[in-house]
């Protein structure tokens, strides 16, 4: 149950001030994820630690008008006079996702081969100009030697 929410969270999800208080957190989740969320809450509180939620997965919030948007969520458990609670920070990452899609389009449209390498030397992406259509650069497992 939501026991406290700031004005920004209400704005982000399209609710009037204080409208979320006392409501189940599942009203902020896409409908298809709501049934499973209680099990996730139970698992979190069985071993509460500060962490990002949904590591390795795409997370979405659901606004009051039922539209969904990509989010990042940080969880921070705290002890309160009413027991263990969690502070959740929610960030709308819609603009970041849009920029990532635009960047991918630019890389794919480049007339020359392009390779994107992560900080640990792993290939993150390459465009079709770099490798023939029969090969997939994401399947390359050994890190690439990169000097900065």
N, C-alpha and C positions, 0 to 999 in steps of 0.2 A: 504494500500500500504506500502511496506517496504521502509523506508526512510534511514535506517542505519543498517548495519549488520557487525559483526566482522568476522575475518578470521576463527575463530573456528566454527561459525554457517555455513559458506560456506563449510568448510571441513566436518562437521557433516552431512550435507544434500547433499554433493557431487557436489557442484557448484564451478565454478572458482571464484576467488576473484572479488567482486563487481557485479557479475552476478545477484544477487538477488535484487539489488537496483531498485526501481520503479516497481517491480513485485507485484502482489496481494499475500497476505499472504496465500491464499488458495492453492498455488502451493506446499506448504509444508505440506498439509493435505492429508490423504487418500481420494481418489476420492469420496467415498460414504459420506464423511462428509462435503465436500466443499459447497454443496447447502445450508446447514443449518448454516454455519459459519457466514455469514453476519448478521443474526438475533442475534447471540451470541455477535458479536461485538457491535451492536446497544444497546443491553441490558447492556453490560459492560459500555459503555460510557454514558449511561443514569444515572448511579450511580457508577462512577469509584472509586474503592478501591483496595488497595494492597491485593492480595490474590493468592492462588493457583488456577490454572485452572482445571476444570473438577473434582472437589472433588467427590470421590466415583465412578468415572468412569475410565476405562482404556483409556489412550490417546496414539495415535500413530502419528508419523511423516512420511512423504513420501519423500524419497530421489529422486534425479534427475533421477536415473535409475528406479524409480517407486517402489522400495522395501520399505517396511514399517518397523518401529522399535518402541518399546515402549518408551515413553518420560514422563517426568514431566515438567510442565511449570508453572513458576511464573509470575504474572502480576503486574506491578508497574506503575500506571499512573503518568505522569509528565506534568507540564506546560512548554511550549516552546514558543519562539517568533512566531512560525507558528501555535500555538494552542495546545490543549490537545493531547498528544501522550501517548503511552504505551511502557515501556521497558518490553520485554518478555525474561525471562531466560529459556533456553531449556536444559534439561539434558537427555542424552541417558541412559536409565535404563535397557538396554539389559542384562548386566552382573548380575544385581540384580535379574531380573526375572529368569535367568538361575539358579542362586544360590537358589532361592526360590523353583524352581521345583526340584532341586537336594535334598534339605532339605526335601521336602514333600515325595520324594521317600524313603529317609532314614527312616523317621518316619514310613511310611507304611510298610517297610520291617523289622522293629524291631521285635524281637521275644517276646517282652513284651509289655504290654499296655502302651501307652504314651499319655499324655494330655498336650496340649499347652494352657496356660492361659494368657490373656492380662493383662495389668497393672491395669485395673479396676476390675479384677477378673472374667471377662467373658471368657467362653470357646471359644477358637479360632479354635481348631482342636483336634481331637483324632483319634487314628488309630483303625483299625478293631479288634485288639487284646484286646482293652479295652472294647469295647461294642459289643454285638452280632450284627450280620448283620441286624437284624430287627429294631435296634435303630440307631438314628443319633445324635451324640453328639452336632452338631451345633444347634440342635433344643432345647437344654437345655437353658432355659432362665435365671434362677436365677444365680447370680454370685457365684463363688466358693470362700470360705474363704481361702485366701492365706496369709501366714506370711513369711516375708523375713528376 
